[in-house]
Each structure stands twice: as structure tokens, then as C-alpha cells.
């Protein structure tokens, strides 16, 4: 299956925007609420996302359990949703 130049350019553009978004997200270190598949809601600060977007590295992890963690790694496949601060504007990327 051959991909046209137009489709390659479109894919490259979308990949570039995605990388830009992830970079801006990690640079701003937003506090967020994450809903997990095991019906757990946690809050944390997103620190980084691995290159294959399989893991999110977080700081200040607060769970419903008695313990909190200074840092942790979350599997993306365990996450239902991530809610960022509504006042955060990641789309003003230069």
C-alpha cells in the first residue's frame, strides 16, 4: 500500500503538533485529576510522557489510599481520562 505525498505531509503535520502538545504539557507540569479503570481517582502533576506514549511519569501522586507518592509511573492503558486545569492554555504554542 503506497501512501501519497499529501497523506505523508498530513501525517507529519499531525505528528509534529502532537509532539508540540506533549512538550508543552510536560513543560507546564500541570496538576490534574486522572480517572483510572479500577474506579480510582487520583490527582498528580504530570512530569513526562515516554517516547512511545505508554507511560506517564507523575509527581505528587495523591490516591484514595492512605499513602501518597512523591513520584510514580502510570500506564496509559490504565487511564480512562485526564482532566487538566480549565484555565490552562496549551494551545498557545509558538
N, C-alpha and C positions, 0 to 999 in steps of 0.2 A: 504494500500500500504506500503510494507516494503522497507526500504532503506538499501542498502548493506553497509558493513563496509567501502569499498573503496569509495563509494559516500559520506558517512559521513565524512571521512578523507579529501576528496577533498573539501567539503563544509566548513569544519573547517579551512582548509588552506586558502581558498579564503576569508573567513570572517576575519581571522587574518590579512591577507595582506591589506584588505580594511580598517580595524581599524588602522593599522600601517600607511597607506597612509593619512587617515583623521587626525591622530595625528600629523604627520609630516607637513601636510598642515597648520593646525591651529597653530602649534608651530612656523612656519616660518613667519606667519602673512603677506602673500603676497598681494601686490597691484594687483588688477585685473580689467578687464573690463567684465561687465555682460550684456548680451542682454536679455531683458525681452519680454514676449509675447505681451505687449501693445506697441511694437515698441519703447521702451525706452532703451537707452544705458546708463549705469551708470558705474562709477568707485568707488572702495572702497577697504578696507583692510579686508580680511576675518579674523575674530577673533575666531569663534567657529561654530560648527555644532551640532545640538541637537542629542540626542541618537537615535531617530527614523529617522534621516536624512530628516526631514520635513521642517526644518528651518535653515537658515544660519544667524548667527549674524555677523554684519559687523561694522566697524568704518570708519570714514572719507568718508561718502557717498556723492558723487557728482552726481547730476542729471542734466538733461537739464533745469529744473525749476530753478528759481532764488535762491532758498534756498538750503543749504547743511545741512546735519545732522551729528552730532558728532557720533551717533551710530544708528543702525536700525536692524530690523529683517526682512529677506526676506523669502517668502515662496518658497520652491524648485519648486513647481508646476507652479510658475510664471516665471521660468527661462528657457530660450532656451539654452543658452550656457555661459560658464565661460572661459575666456581667461586669463591664467597666464603668467607672465613674461617668455619669452622663455629661458632665462639664468638660470632659477631656476631648480635645480635638486632634485626633491623629491624622486627619485628612488634610491638614495644612502642612504637607510635606513639600519641602523645597528641593 
